[in-house]
Amino acid sequence: MSTFPPTFLFSVLLLLAPVWAGWYDGYSCHSRTAEVCRVKDVTLDTERAVQTASFSDVRDPLVIESGTIVHFSRELANKLPGIFDLTVDKLGIVQLFIRPSLVHLSAVDNAIDKLLLDETTDEGYSMLTLHLSYNKLKELPSLDRFTRLMTLAVDNNVLSTIDMATFSRLKALRVLTLAHNRLLTVSSPADTPIQLVKLGRLSFAGNQLPLIDIRTWEFDSLRELNLTSNSMTRVEGNLAQFPALKVLDIAGNRWYCEWLLMVHSHQESHRLTLDADQPGRCREENMMTSHQHCCNPAGAEESGLIDVYGDKWDELKRLTQLLNTLNATIANGSASVKHVLAAQLKTLNTQLSKLLEVQAQHGTELKLIEGGIDRQKDKTFTLETVLQGKVDQLRQIVDARWNLTMDGGGDVADWVDQLSINTTTTNWPSIAANNEKTLGKLRELLETTTKQFNMYSSRSYNQQALLSTHMERVNTVQGELDKVRLNGQEIQQQLSKLEPTVDLIYSFLKDVREGCGEELD
């Protein structure tokens, strides 16, 4: 029996080693005592290499530390049936198949541009953590079956747009990071809320987003929101809809100063922690400083700004002008309003003074007329008394003469003698004529007095009606004055209500002015 020398056998082994290596590749943990199974130098750059590869001596959790796996296919995944925690970082993977039974997967720093899911079954994925940072993903597959996923990291890829509806079924999601991609838009359904009630940390840092719309986001547990290093001018929505928010990172953007004012107000009321821009950035990029952040006043024509308002600029400018007018009015003590009110009040006071003067004049005239009427009454009463006295005296004389005539106790001769004497001594017809004339004059005077009294009464009634008219006008003017005073009180109340807002605006403008002053220094 012939034998071969050792040198010949060694040469044959050297020649057959490459053949055996290409025909059979067996991989195992390089340390059997370690808690984590680590495999080195796994080179599966062809389908033939994947077919011949063997992982018969590996265990969970598995870390493939080095090598090259261009296509992590379904066939390769099926050769790792008992692996639930898999790490395949820095292996040059271009396409990655994800098996439904995996619980933890890290495929960081590869060249992955496509994720492959198991389409042969509808069962849900058991995945809890999925790390895909530093790859070349342009889009994400449907994640509806990842209902147990708690952490998703897709940082440093080439995503240009993302729809938040992609994550709407991930009810267990707690961490979502999409930082340092090329995101230009983050869209959300207009009418359907995105309910991720367990999400605690969300990051869009290092993208190219001009704005973000959070109005339909219902993230009740969100504690940290990172929006740094974008081109954002504002956030569409209210930060108050995140009741658990404690940390907000917004540095490195181009915010509008008005939006920052609302953020700082929210910070004071909710004890929110904010970051700060780098020292000198505001001056270098020709922006204003507000509470350690850089901002622009507003306006599409500002250099470096992205126009996200479109045709709303005119309305925004008009609102800005109204705000400036309001600030000027309040700063000047509402001088213009007071001037208008003072002018109106002065005009009304002038009108009231004229009415009071006319009323006083008419009152004086009425008093004179009433005095004249009283004097005429006194004269008439005196005249009536005199006339009554004279009539009584004449009646007494007539009665006396009649009694002497009809007295039977006297002698006719005596009566005749007496009558002769009286006739001789008294001219009764003349006296009667005079008395008749006097009575006629008295009647005329009485008629004249009655006419004057009637005339004065008529004038008194006319003056009384005129006085009533003036009183109505005075009451109307008084009502207008009351309305003016009430309007003045309402304006004063409105000014009082505006004082807190004005103080806040003034404080903001003061901070902005101080920031500008610091930059100029």
Solvent accessible surface area in square Angstrom, and as a share of the most:
residue,aa,sasa,rsa
1,M,236,1.05
2,S,93,0.60
3,T,121,0.70
4,F,121,0.50
5,P,74,0.46
6,P,108,0.68
7,T,104,0.60
8,F,95,0.40
9,L,92,0.46
10,F,124,0.52
11,S,53,0.34
12,V,48,0.28
13,L,93,0.46
14,L,106,0.53
15,L,134,0.67
16,L,68,0.34
17,A,49,0.38
18,P,90,0.57
19,V,94,0.54
20,W,132,0.46
21,A,58,0.45
22,G,47,0.45
23,W,164,0.58
24,Y,124,0.47
25,D,30,0.15
26,G,47,0.45
27,Y,31,0.12
28,S,48,0.31
29,C,10,0.06
30,H,96,0.43
31,S,38,0.24
32,R,173,0.63
33,T,132,0.77
34,A,39,0.31
35,E,153,0.69
36,V,41,0.23
37,C,0,0.00
38,R,93,0.34
39,V,2,0.01
40,K,108,0.46
41,D,101,0.52
42,V,0,0.00
43,T,68,0.39
44,L,2,0.01
45,D,78,0.40
46,T,75,0.44
47,E,135,0.61
48,R,141,0.51
49,A,16,0.13
50,V,9,0.05
51,Q,93,0.41
52,T,23,0.13
53,A,6,0.04
54,S,25,0.16
55,F,16,0.06
56,S,103,0.67
57,D,53,0.28
58,V,30,0.17
59,R,84,0.31
60,D,55,0.29
61,P,39,0.24
62,L,1,0.00
63,V,25,0.15
64,I,3,0.02
65,E,63,0.28
66,S,41,0.26
67,G,26,0.25
68,T,55,0.32
69,I,0,0.00
70,V,60,0.34
71,H,70,0.31
72,F,3,0.01
73,S,18,0.12
74,R,92,0.34
75,E,76,0.34
76,L,1,0.00
77,A,3,0.02
78,N,84,0.43
79,K,54,0.23
80,L,3,0.01
81,P,96,0.61
82,G,45,0.43
83,I,4,0.02
84,F,90,0.38
85,D,45,0.23
86,L,3,0.02
87,T,30,0.18
88,V,0,0.00
89,D,40,0.20
90,K,141,0.60
91,L,3,0.01
92,G,38,0.36
93,I,0,0.00
94,V,53,0.30
95,Q,58,0.26
96,L,1,0.00
97,F,9,0.04
98,I,1,0.00
99,R,27,0.10
100,P,11,0.07
101,S,41,0.27
102,L,5,0.02
103,V,34,0.20
104,H,63,0.28
105,L,3,0.02
106,S,21,0.14
107,A,0,0.00
108,V,38,0.22
109,D,62,0.32
110,N,17,0.09
111,A,28,0.21
112,I,0,0.00
113,D,70,0.36
114,K,107,0.45
115,L,17,0.08
116,L,49,0.24
117,L,22,0.11
118,D,15,0.08
119,E,138,0.62
120,T,109,0.63
121,T,39,0.22
122,D,137,0.71
123,E,99,0.44
124,G,43,0.42
125,Y,3,0.01
126,S,31,0.20
127,M,0,0.00
128,L,38,0.19
129,T,31,0.18
130,L,1,0.01
131,H,67,0.30
132,L,1,0.00
133,S,12,0.08
134,Y,119,0.45
135,N,9,0.05
136,K,114,0.48
137,L,0,0.00
138,K,149,0.63
139,E,132,0.59
140,L,27,0.14
141,P,32,0.20
142,S,74,0.48
143,L,4,0.02
144,D,63,0.32
145,R,51,0.19
146,F,1,0.00
147,T,72,0.42
148,R,123,0.45
149,L,0,0.00
150,M,62,0.28
151,T,27,0.15
152,L,1,0.01
153,A,11,0.09
154,V,0,0.00
155,D,29,0.15
156,N,46,0.24
157,N,7,0.04
158,V,34,0.19
159,L,0,0.00
160,S,53,0.34
161,T,79,0.46
162,I,10,0.05
163,D,63,0.33
164,M,0,0.00
165,A,36,0.28
166,T,34,0.20
167,F,0,0.00
168,S,33,0.22
169,R,144,0.53
170,L,0,0.00
171,K,101,0.43
172,A,21,0.16
173,L,1,0.00
174,R,89,0.32
175,V,30,0.17
176,L,0,0.00
177,T,9,0.05
178,L,0,0.00
179,A,9,0.07
180,H,95,0.42
181,N,10,0.05
182,R,137,0.50
183,L,0,0.00
184,L,91,0.45
185,T,74,0.43
186,V,14,0.08
187,S,53,0.34
188,S,30,0.20
189,P,39,0.25
190,A,92,0.71
191,D,138,0.71
192,T,80,0.47
193,P,56,0.35
194,I,1,0.01
195,Q,80,0.36
196,L,1,0.00
197,V,69,0.40
198,K,96,0.41
199,L,0,0.00
200,G,2,0.02
201,R,99,0.36
202,L,0,0.00
203,S,10,0.06
204,F,0,0.00
205,A,8,0.07
206,G,18,0.18
207,N,9,0.05
208,Q,90,0.40
209,L,0,0.00
210,P,27,0.17
211,L,47,0.23
212,I,2,0.01
213,D,39,0.20
214,I,1,0.00
215,R,148,0.54
216,T,29,0.17
217,W,3,0.01
218,E,67,0.30
219,F,0,0.00
220,D,75,0.39
221,S,39,0.25
222,L,0,0.00
223,R,127,0.46
224,E,68,0.31
225,L,2,0.01
226,N,42,0.22
227,L,1,0.01
228,T,24,0.14
229,S,62,0.40
230,N,13,0.06
231,S,29,0.19
232,M,0,0.00
233,T,1,0.00
234,R,49,0.18
235,V,6,0.03
236,E,39,0.17
237,G,33,0.32
238,N,94,0.48
239,L,11,0.06
240,A,48,0.37
241,Q,52,0.23
242,F,4,0.02
243,P,93,0.58
244,A,30,0.23
245,L,6,0.03
246,K,108,0.46
247,V,49,0.28
248,L,1,0.00
249,D,35,0.18
250,I,0,0.00
251,A,15,0.11
252,G,21,0.20
253,N,1,0.00
254,R,37,0.14
255,W,1,0.00
256,Y,8,0.03
257,C,4,0.03
258,E,76,0.34
259,W,18,0.06
260,L,0,0.00
261,L,30,0.15
262,M,122,0.54
263,V,3,0.01
264,H,5,0.02
265,S,45,0.29
266,H,23,0.10
267,Q,51,0.23
268,E,129,0.58
269,S,81,0.52
270,H,83,0.37
271,R,216,0.79
272,L,6,0.03
273,T,81,0.47
274,L,31,0.15
275,D,38,0.20
276,A,47,0.36
277,D,17,0.09
278,Q,136,0.60
279,P,129,0.81
280,G,41,0.39
281,R,33,0.12
282,C,13,0.08
283,R,130,0.48
284,E,145,0.65
285,E,69,0.31
286,N,126,0.64
287,M,6,0.03
288,M,40,0.18
289,T,32,0.18
290,S,1,0.00
291,H,79,0.35
292,Q,128,0.57
293,H,1,0.01
294,C,0,0.00
295,C,0,0.00
296,N,5,0.03
297,P,59,0.37
298,A,38,0.29
299,G,4,0.04
300,A,37,0.29
301,E,131,0.59
302,E,71,0.32
303,S,89,0.57
304,G,54,0.52
305,L,22,0.11
306,I,75,0.38
307,D,76,0.40
308,V,34,0.20
309,Y,30,0.11
310,G,43,0.42
311,D,133,0.69
312,K,117,0.49
313,W,22,0.08
314,D,108,0.56
315,E,91,0.41
316,L,54,0.27
317,K,91,0.38
318,R,125,0.46
319,L,83,0.41
320,T,56,0.33
321,Q,118,0.53
322,L,96,0.48
323,L,64,0.32
324,N,83,0.42
325,T,83,0.48
326,L,56,0.28
327,N,25,0.13
328,A,50,0.39
329,T,28,0.16
330,I,34,0.17
331,A,84,0.65
332,N,102,0.52
333,G,38,0.36
334,S,4,0.03
335,A,52,0.40
336,S,68,0.44
337,V,45,0.26
338,K,122,0.52
339,H,131,0.58
340,V,76,0.44
341,L,44,0.22
342,A,59,0.46
343,A,50,0.38
344,Q,87,0.39
345,L,68,0.34
346,K,146,0.62
347,T,72,0.42
348,L,23,0.12
349,N,66,0.34
350,T,63,0.36
351,Q,86,0.38
352,L,34,0.17
353,S,55,0.35
354,K,123,0.52
355,L,17,0.09
356,L,89,0.44
357,E,105,0.47
358,V,52,0.30
359,Q,49,0.22
360,A,63,0.49
361,Q,113,0.50
362,H,33,0.15
363,G,22,0.22
364,T,78,0.45
365,E,79,0.35
366,L,19,0.09
367,K,149,0.63
368,L,125,0.62
369,I,33,0.17
370,E,96,0.43
371,G,22,0.21
372,G,13,0.12
373,I,18,0.09
374,D,78,0.40
375,R,147,0.54
376,Q,39,0.17
377,K,99,0.42
378,D,91,0.47
379,K,130,0.55
380,T,24,0.14
381,F,143,0.59
382,T,78,0.45
383,L,44,0.22
384,E,84,0.38
385,T,77,0.45
386,V,68,0.39
387,L,27,0.13
388,Q,103,0.46
389,G,38,0.37
390,K,100,0.42
391,V,48,0.28
392,D,50,0.26
393,Q,107,0.48
394,L,53,0.26
395,R,123,0.45
396,Q,124,0.55
397,I,54,0.27
398,V,91,0.52
399,D,70,0.36
400,A,43,0.33
401,R,91,0.33
402,W,152,0.53
403,N,92,0.47
404,L,90,0.45
405,T,62,0.36
406,M,119,0.53
407,D,91,0.47
408,G,76,0.73
409,G,79,0.76
410,G,50,0.48
411,D,77,0.40
412,V,111,0.64
413,A,54,0.42
414,D,84,0.44
415,W,87,0.31
416,V,66,0.38
417,D,78,0.40
418,Q,82,0.37
419,L,82,0.41
420,S,56,0.36
421,I,97,0.49
422,N,27,0.14
423,T,86,0.50
424,T,116,0.68
425,T,100,0.58
426,T,35,0.20
427,N,95,0.48
428,W,82,0.29
429,P,102,0.64
430,S,45,0.29
431,I,65,0.33
432,A,60,0.47
433,A,49,0.38
434,N,81,0.41
435,N,40,0.20
436,E,103,0.46
437,K,134,0.57
438,T,51,0.30
439,L,52,0.26
440,G,26,0.25
441,K,132,0.56
442,L,18,0.09
443,R,131,0.48
444,E,111,0.50
445,L,94,0.47
446,L,73,0.36
447,E,106,0.47
448,T,64,0.37
449,T,23,0.14
450,T,65,0.38
451,K,143,0.61
452,Q,63,0.28
453,F,76,0.32
454,N,84,0.43
455,M,85,0.38
456,Y,51,0.19
457,S,26,0.17
458,S,56,0.36
459,R,118,0.43
460,S,32,0.21
461,Y,159,0.60
462,N,94,0.48
463,Q,37,0.16
464,Q,102,0.45
465,A,61,0.48
466,L,66,0.33
467,L,40,0.20
468,S,53,0.34
469,T,67,0.39
470,H,17,0.08
471,M,77,0.34
472,E,114,0.51
473,R,125,0.46
474,V,22,0.13
475,N,93,0.48
476,T,83,0.48
477,V,16,0.09
478,Q,75,0.34
479,G,29,0.28
480,E,76,0.34
481,L,2,0.01
482,D,70,0.36
483,K,138,0.59
484,V,29,0.17
485,R,117,0.43
486,L,98,0.49
487,N,72,0.37
488,G,22,0.21
489,Q,104,0.46
490,E,79,0.36
491,I,51,0.26
492,Q,102,0.45
493,Q,109,0.49
494,Q,109,0.48
495,L,35,0.18
496,S,55,0.35
497,K,157,0.67
498,L,58,0.29
499,E,90,0.40
500,P,89,0.56
501,T,65,0.38
502,V,18,0.10
503,D,91,0.47
504,L,75,0.37
505,I,16,0.08
506,Y,132,0.50
507,S,51,0.33
508,F,18,0.08
509,L,69,0.34
510,K,95,0.40
511,D,44,0.23
512,V,10,0.06
513,R,148,0.54
514,E,88,0.40
515,G,5,0.04
516,C,42,0.25
517,G,29,0.28
518,E,116,0.52
519,E,37,0.17
520,L,157,0.78
521,D,144,0.75
